């Protein structure tokens, strides 16, 4: 699993996850993910285009990010999950609590941010 900062400014954070979000990957990268998301205390876009596999640990991480961000009044949206990641998100019903956007403009709109 890898984390790449796509964009950060005073309005939002946008990070891209790639690889396999398994227990090992999540344990190894949680600190970095938190640094670029929750610790910034801003609405967050999690791009998932290059996520090859999304295990229960990855789903747990997303739920934890959502909870932490909502606690501080910031939203979260998932951007263009890969077909395999989207399948896991839908099968787990996480799409009921984590909005999914098909493009950046839609993600910003969901978060209430002007493009």
C-alpha positions in Angstrom: 0.0 0.0 0.0 1.2 3.5 -0.8 0.0 7.0 0.1 0.5 9.9 -2.3 -0.5 13.5 -1.5 -2.4 14.8 -4.6 -3.3 18.2 -3.3 -3.5 20.0 0.0 -4.5 23.6 0.6 -6.4 25.5 3.3 -9.7 24.1 2.1 -9.2 20.3 1.8 -6.8 17.4 1.7 -6.6 15.0 -1.3 -4.6 11.8 -1.0 -4.4 8.8 -3.3 -4.1 5.3 -2.0 -2.7 2.5 -4.1 -1.8 -1.2 -3.9 -3.4 -3.6 -1.5 -5.2 -2.3 1.6 -4.6 -5.4 3.8 -3.8 -5.6 7.5 -0.1 -5.3 6.9 -0.4 -2.3 4.6 -2.8 -0.5 6.9 -0.6 -1.1 9.9 2.4 0.2 8.0 0.8 3.3 6.5 -1.8 4.5 9.1 0.5 7.1 10.6 1.2 8.6 7.2 -2.5 8.6 6.2 -3.5 10.3 9.5 -0.8 13.0 9.0 -2.2 14.0 5.6 -5.9 13.7 6.5 -7.3 13.8 10.1 -4.4 15.8 11.6 -5.0 18.5 9.0 -8.6 18.8 10.3 -10.0 19.5 6.8 -12.5 17.9 4.5 -10.7 14.9 2.8 -10.8 13.2 -0.6 -9.5 9.7 -0.6 -8.7 8.7 -4.2 -8.8 4.9 -4.7 -8.3 4.5 -8.4 -5.2 2.4 -8.0 -6.4 0.3 -5.0 -5.9 -3.3 -6.2 -7.5 -5.0 -3.1 -9.5 -3.8 -0.2 -9.5 -6.1 2.8 -11.5 -5.7 6.0 -8.6 -3.8 7.6 -8.8 -1.3 4.8 -12.5 -0.9 5.2 -11.9 -0.4 8.9 -9.3 2.3 8.2 -11.8 4.2 6.0 -14.5 3.9 8.7 -12.0 5.2 11.3 -11.0 8.1 9.1 -14.7 9.0 8.6 -15.4 8.9 12.3 -12.4 11.0 13.2 -13.1 13.6 10.5 -16.8 13.9 11.4 -15.8 14.4 15.1 -13.9 17.5 14.1 -16.6 18.6 11.6 -14.9 17.6 8.4 -16.3 15.4 5.7 -14.8 12.6 3.7 -15.5 11.3 0.2 -14.0 8.4 -1.8 -12.9 9.3 -5.3 -13.1 6.8 -8.2 -12.5 3.5 -6.4 -11.2 0.7 -8.6 -13.7 -1.9 -9.6 -12.4 -4.4 -6.9 -12.4 -1.7 -4.2 -15.9 -0.5 -5.2 -17.1 -4.1 -5.0 -15.7 -4.4 -1.4 -17.2 -1.1 -0.4 -20.7 -2.0 -1.8 -20.6 -5.6 -0.4 -19.8 -4.2 3.1 -22.4 -1.5 2.7 -19.8 1.1 3.5 -21.2 3.1 0.6 -24.1 3.9 3.0 -21.8 6.0 5.2 -18.9 6.9 2.8 -20.0 9.0 -0.3 -18.3 8.0 -3.6 -17.6 10.5 -6.3 -16.8 9.8 -10.0 -14.7 12.9 -10.5 -13.0 15.6 -8.6 -15.7 18.2 -9.2 -18.3 15.9 -7.8 -16.1 15.1 -4.7 -15.6 18.8 -4.0 -19.4 19.4 -4.4 -20.2 16.6 -1.9 -17.8 18.2 0.6 -19.4 21.7 0.0 -16.2 23.2 -1.5 -16.2 25.5 -4.5 -14.1 24.1 -7.4 
